[in-house]
Every structure is written in C-alpha cells, then in structure tokens.
C-alpha cells in the first residue's frame, strides 16, 4: 500500500469513529452558519487546552478568554493549561477514545498534520475561524493545510536563535556574535577564559535543539523526496559531533537531566551562562533574571551556520478544533476571537512572541517591540518543518537516545542506530 493510501485509510477509519461520536451527541450541520450569521445566539461550553508556559505565557491567554466571555456571554470557556510535553499524546488518547478531548487546542505546528491525518481535527474551510486567512504569513499557514483542507489557524510562529549576554561579550572583547559554529566555539572558549566561572555556551540536549546543527549539514530527520527517516544519516552524526565539540570542557556544557531546559534558562538568567540557543517564547522569562535587569543586555542573533546551511526550525502553534466537538459553533467563534488581529497584537506585546498575521506587525506595540524586531532576521532564515504526518513525533522519540549519546551512556553509532529502529513506522509510508 502506498504512503498516501495508508494515511487516508487510517484517517477514514478514525474519522468514522469520531463522526459517529459527534453525530450521536448533537446535530452540528449548521454550526458554521449559526456562528457566522447570528453569533450572539450561540451557546455552549468550549474546553480549551492551552499548551503555553503556565507562568510566563498563559496570563495573556487567560485575559483573552475573559474578554471572549464578555463579548459572548452565552458561551463559557473551560480553560485548562496543559503541559506542552506530552500534550500531543494526551490529545490523541482522548480523541481516539472519544472521551475527554478538548474542543479547541493550542497545537504545535508539527502535531497539526498528524492529528489531521488521523481524522481528529475539524476542517475550518468556510467557517468564521478562518476569517481573514489572507492576512496570515504563508509558512505558518502551510502547517495547517493537509490534503487540500485547512485544519487550523497559525497562532504564533517562532524559530531558534542565538541568545547572548552583551555585557559578557564586552568583557571578553568579542565585538560581534559568532556567525559559524567554529566562531561560536572560539567565542565560548574566550568567554570562559576571560570571565572565570562562566560557561561559554549551554546546548540543550533535546533533538529539536539539535536541528540547527542538522540543517547546517544540509539535512533533516526525514528525507521527504526519498520518503525515508534519516536519523542515522552521516549528516546527523556530524551535527552531534559538532555539539560534542561545543560542550567540551573549556568551551561549554550540556545537561541530560529531566530539568535540562530549566537549568539552561536559569543559568542564562543569572549570568552564569553567556550563550544559549532558544526561541522568542523564552524572552519574557529571561528578562526577569538578574543578568537582564537591563533588557538591552540581551543579544539576539541568527543561529550560526554550518558547512552546508543555516537556520533554525520554523516552530509555533496553531489553534485547532476537535472533530468530535459538541460545540462547533462556539469553537469557531472562540478561534476567530483568539486569533483576531487585536488578540494577536495583545499576545505579542505581552509575551514577546511573533504574530502570524502580517498586519499585526504594523501595530505600534508590535512594530516597536525590540525583541520581535531582533527575531526578524532569524525567522527569515528559518527552515520549514517537513509536512509529513508523524514527522513531529520524531523529536520525542529521538531525544532519549540523543541524551544517552551526549551523556556517554551509549556510543554515537549505537545511539543513532537504536533511534532509527525505534522510529520504524513513526511516519506512515516512510522507510526507516
């Protein structure tokens, strides 16, 4: 069976289950029409899974929920902050069983095509949720389209960049942020030499954060043309060898513990780490650290280039609606409101995140935001994620093996071979 037929067969079988569940509960055939023509008459409760950071990002979404309920008093929103790690599996389990899935979810761009292929998402074409779709930036919008239907709207976009401590650079006599991995290694060595007790660069031992190094080798974890999973490729091996060089004694460090991300961010915030690779979602939290009491001390630059390429992955989130929702009309209105230009501008101003609507970049509080401006060049160089359903699951699958490699529990060759075997059937139709 070809890849396309396998995916469609799976989607069709799943869609029958989801549709049967939905139709048995209530007739939703006129949901889009009711939402568009008489929105104030729409009633119901929308369960919303927000996968943003509960401390630094979620307050902005909670405020928008409050505003939505004020505008639509007959609709109640059940707001649930769901930890990002594991949220995809939690949704798939609930959707497959027909019990407990949210009406609306803030879905990672890599999850959206996978959920759509499984039949778990409601197509949004012709609904108020897609209002002003011509205003969306093309690359973020593309992650919502599967088999010529639109299954979400792009809520925020992002990429990875090099974040650095400008004061440390001044003390070490470094004039410009490094533009290649070799320059990064030399800068990190200089920082550790000139500022005793400082770690030059911290690299997160997560396979998503490995992607800029893989892109630098001209590769990815999948070959979409050859329809093959390529975790064990020579390019991925070379990328990990570069990370090993950058995390060696006297250069930088990494961490393979469960708290590796928190340790990276906290070290950067308190000034014990000079450089990290991270995205715009982390900036609001970073600026609360003592090292950045003066926000101008935070430097942002594109990730350095490898021998065959440069750029971080295009990340971000979409608003998606569960195909089995009993509250489609209310969900359409909720997504329409949460992703309006006004709402996007509010989130961008509060969280320093990048909007997906082109018009929002002209709003003063966004146009004048120095953090958003600083990420303009990194986002221009960002590499789109592969659209293959299931490709987004490879990051969680590969990370434990990557941790073992960097932690010395397994060899580079054995770790990649094990990850490649584990990835078998993760991307339907792709060879492993």
BELLINGI-V327339 format. One line per field, one symbol per residue. phi: phi as a letter, one per 30 degrees, with the letter a starting at -180 (. if undefined). psi: psi as a letter, one per 30 degrees, with the letter a starting at -180 (. if undefined). A space follows every 50 residues. Layout:
BEGIN
phi->???
psi->???
END
This chain:
BEGIN
phi->.deddddddddddddddddddddddadcdcddddddcbddddbkbcdccc cdddcccdeddddddddddddbddccccdbdceedjdddddddddddibj dddbbdcedddeddddddiccddceicddceidddddededddccbhibc cabdcbbaadbdcbcdddddddicdbddcbddddddddddddddbeiccd bccddbddddeeddddcibadbcdddhbdbdcdeddeddddddeddcdei baabacddceddddddddddjdbdbbcacddddededddddbecedddcb beddccdblakcddckbbdbbddcddbdeddddddeddcdeddddddddd chccdccddddcdedcdcdddddddddeddcdceddddejddddddddee dddddddidbdedddddddddddeidceicdb
psi->kleeeeeeeeeeeeeeeeeeeeffelkgfgeeeeeefieffkllkjkjjj glkfefeeeeeeeeeeeeeeeiffkkkjkkjkkejfeeeeeeeeeefgjf klekkjkkffeeeeeeffgfkkkfkglffgkhfffkkeeeefffkkhglk glkkellllkljkljeeeeeefgjelkkfleeeeeeeeeeeeefikfkke kkkkhkfeffeeeeefggaafljeefhkkhegleeeeeeeeeeeefglkf ealakglfgeeeeeeeeeefgfkekljllfffeeeefflffhfjfffkkk llklkafglkllkjaallklkkfgkgheeeeeeeeeefgleeeeeeeeee fhlklfkeffffkefeegjeeeefgeeefefkkkkkgkkfefffeeeeee eeeeeffgflleeeeeeeeeeefkgejkfkl.
END
